[in-house]
Every structure is written in structure tokens, then in C-alpha cells.
């Protein structure tokens, strides 16, 4: 086996000191302590405790015990030489069911952010990474317009409480997953299966975003404000017009469904050809709120999807043979990231600066003689960072890259089997072991610092 190294080529944007390299996590995936210090139940507590919803019945009850081990984790993070940390705040941990701030939960994040700042790390904070309070789901969740206003109230309170400790606020993480997997396919919490629910949930998620932006700007004017979208490359092995339209429709529903409202203040009309009768209820002024200017756009990218026409008004996914895949079964396709970034740059005249807020892969990593040799991940990172470099050379304003993830964690419906971290976690003992990828990133960033 050829030993992988982490070595961006000379002239790569990665060598620029102002190009931010960081690591990312999410609250429910790492914190555990779901019953402590006033935290109230979330939809993921309910969903993962429902038999058959997650692999092996795993839940986030203990996860990586970050709630108790955060000081150790900050030290570990700082030792990697990264310049930033992207985390999320657990809405159920910081707000009571009657809409008041939970000071014990807020204190956890205040202490964490202060410690990160003391280490010289930039703080990127996501307000919503899928853990909706269960009491709001009981009232309809994101299908209920009132949830957008509750989210804005939460954003208002938290941005006041944590003012000055956050470099960049992201309102939502991956609204496509929240809407489609949460309310359309049922793969994620709360497990609903109705495309009409999904499109209405998406509208209310984006409305909540727009309302929250107002509070974030007013309460913490020194911080950047943005949103994080997961995007996907769609291609077709069918070169016919029907096959190419299928690929176009895939990207339309995966990318434009979110980016068009944010950057054009409208939904793509062809969505309703794909989902007849699923148009959401939109009130006057909604699209202006949703389309408020952003300081940055977070882009999460993982894989390509191959599709063919379904012979009607949509598409069918067809897996390609003979391609490299991750433990998740996702195809490794770095050029998809380059293609999408360049395409967004060409399509949206008002495209804000971009951070790659998630990119990484799952492998079945094992600790052998105290070491974890995750050679496939190292190769993955090298190739995707080169794709980012190519996009920057093509004129795209990409300012940073966050590895997903800092550590192995609760991978939602896939439980603890799928390991995305550059730090291995032994869930029985909570021992953290930096993988070879982490060591190589650390070495590169030290070398970069020495040359600047």
C-alpha cells in the first residue's frame, strides 16, 4: 500500500495564511448529557429512541460526552493547529419549553467559546443543526409557520447572550436535509413522509433564517452572518435530453431549492413540475426576508448522485459500478465540488464569499497498536482540497475549509458505526486517538505557519 501524505501543491490556496482551515462538529452528535442542566427533549431524542429508526438502536444520549469533556476537546482541537472550530448550539439545551433562556445551558456554550477564543481559534456557530425541541414538533414542527417565529426568538436571545464570542453565525445547517429527510422521506427526525410537508417545512426553515438574520445583525454586529447548505452534484449516464433533464432536476431540487430563494428571492418554477401540487404557502414579504444579504455561504459537499429519467416528470437514482465509495456507500467524486462551486459563481451574481463548512468521509477506522491509519481519508482530503483550489483559480471566492468531522460521533440514523472523525473515539472508554489524517493536517499547518 502506498502511504498517503497530506501535501497541497505549491501555489495552492491552502498555503495562504488567510485561507482558514478548521474542523466541525454538531451538538447532538457529540455532547451527550441529554437529561442534564435543564435540557429539554429534542426530535432526535424521540426519533432515535423509536425502535427501527437508527442503526443498532443507537441514540445521542451519551455520544462523545463532550458536555463533560469539552475542556479536553478544546485542548485537542488546539493541538491540531487549525484556525477555526465550527460547532452548533443545542436549542433544547439553551431554551426552556416556555421560551425563556436556560442559563445553565447557555453557560456551557459561553465557557466553551471563551476557551476557544483564548486558544486563538475563530468560532463559527450554527444555531440549528437539526435538534428541534420536541414540544415544537408536537405543534407541527417546521410545517407550522409559528416555528419560524420561535426560531427567531431563540436566535434573538442567544445572540444577545453570546455577543462578542462568535466570529460567524450560521442560522441553519442543511435545510435540505431538515425538510426532505425530516418531512419528505422520513429518514431523519421527525420521520414524516409527505413531500407537501417537506416543501412547507423548507419555506418555514428559510423564513426562520430570514427572521433570525435581522436579530443576529442587530445584536452582534461585529459577527458575520450566513447559512449552511448541503449541495449535491447530479449526473446521468443517459446522454439523451430526458437523461440530462433528470440530472438537471436532481440539482434543481438539491441546490436551487435552497439557493434560489436566498439569492434570487424565488423558488424555481420547475420544482412544481417535479412535485405537482406541493407549492408552499407564501405570505407577502416572506421572500424579501429570506433573500436578505448574507456575509457568507457555507457549502457542505460529500458525493455525486447518478440519475436517469423516471419516464414521467422526475428522475430515478441509479448507482454507478466500479467507482470508489466510502463507508456510507457514497461515491468519492471531488470534481463535483469544483463543478458546483464554479457553477454557483456563474449563476448567482450576488453569491457571497464561501466557506466549505463540511467535507469529509466515513471509514471503518480501527486503532491498531495505538495508531489509526486512515489512508483513504487522507487521499479524500487531498483531492477535495485540490478541487477547491481549482475553483478558486476559476474565480470563486472560497475563504476556508472545515473538515467533517473533528471526531467520530453519532452519525444520525447510522448510529456509531460510521466514523467521520480525524480523531478516533472509543465509545466504551471515550478515549480520543488522533488518526494519521489529524497528524498530517497538524504538520502541514505548522509548516504553513512557519512560512508566513
Secondary structure by P-SEA (a helix, b strand, c coil): ccccccccccccccccccccccccccccccccccccccccccaaaaaaacccccccccccccccccccaaaaaaaaaaaacccbbbbbbcccccccccccccaaaaaaaaaaaaaaaaabbbbbbbcccccccaaaaaacccccaaaaaaaaaaaaaaaaaacccccbbbccccccccccccccccccccccccaaaaaaaaaaaaaaaaaaaaaaaacccccccbbbbbbbbbbbccccaaaaaaaaaaaaaaccccccccccccccccccccccccccccccaaaaaaaccccbbbbbbcbbbbbccccccbbbbbbbcccccccccccccaaaaaaaaaaaaaccccccbbbccccccccccccccccccaaaaaaaaaaaaaaaaaaaaaccccccccccccccccccccccccccccbbbccccccccccaaaaaaaaaaaaaaaac
